[in-house]
């Protein structure tokens, strides 16, 4: 189906449905790979077909349970390397440990760099991901990293809804670039929430830069974890006169009190993607899931045939 080398797609246990959907878009079967556990919990990987001379794409989100899924990915990469794969691309829809990307306090680890080193040593030649929490993580690898963007998918969804009087709001200074791109695609203004984070998973709103009074708001972020930032931001926006508030993100981590907070929040709709599969206990009526499978499938085709990935967003 392409002019490039033969390629195959394999998947760990973290996001089988997304991997199957990507394979359907590419019109190829998912590779025969079994990831089991020994009785003591050690991970066992079995590749049940030849990958010699093949470009392998190993799909695995390092989401909950993060450490198990990360180890699955590393052992899969090692297995493909030792099976003489021509090239191994780690497809990581959600890159865990990305929030620890620099030293903030003395004696802090830089876990995002450690994970990058582990992926490299395990045998990856390239990484394909989407919306890294910190863009500089691309520089932690000494080989190409293709970072896709979910903004076009999210923007297309809201354009089809035809919501009037829109304004896009970034929940913090770090998300301004992403929010500005969404606002540009929706042809609407931008506002920013000025917040501080005294400790991990705890946020405090200080001020809102921009006028949200009488507006329908799209509050956008790269991830929703405990939902503290999003729900606190929604309350502040409504207090300042916003009409309806939509929330959207790429990675629905939804850990700890997230579901309870979102259920109680006056958010009209929460739009997420399927980079992380929603667990059965994480289903809410106001959550809308959009698929990134077509985007990843097209990127895989382009990588395999040495074509530009950035042209997907031109």
Buried (B, 14 or more C-beta within 10 A) or exposed (E): EEEBEEBBBBBBBBBEEBBBBBBEBBEBEBBEBEBEEEEEEEBEBEBEEEBEEBBBBBBBBBBBEBEBBBBBBBBBBBBBBEBEBBBBBBBBBBBBBBEBBEEEEEEEEBBBBEBBEBBBEBBBBBBBBBBBBBEEBBEBBEEEBBBBBBBBBBBEBBEEEEBEEBBBBBBBEEBBEBBBBBBEBBEBBBBBBEBEEEEEBEBEBEEBEBEBEEBBBBBBBBBBBBBBBBBBBBBBBBEBEBBBBBBBBBBBBBBEBBBEBBEEBEBBBBBBBBBBBBEEEBEBEBBBEBBBBEBBBBBBBBBBEEBEBEEBEE
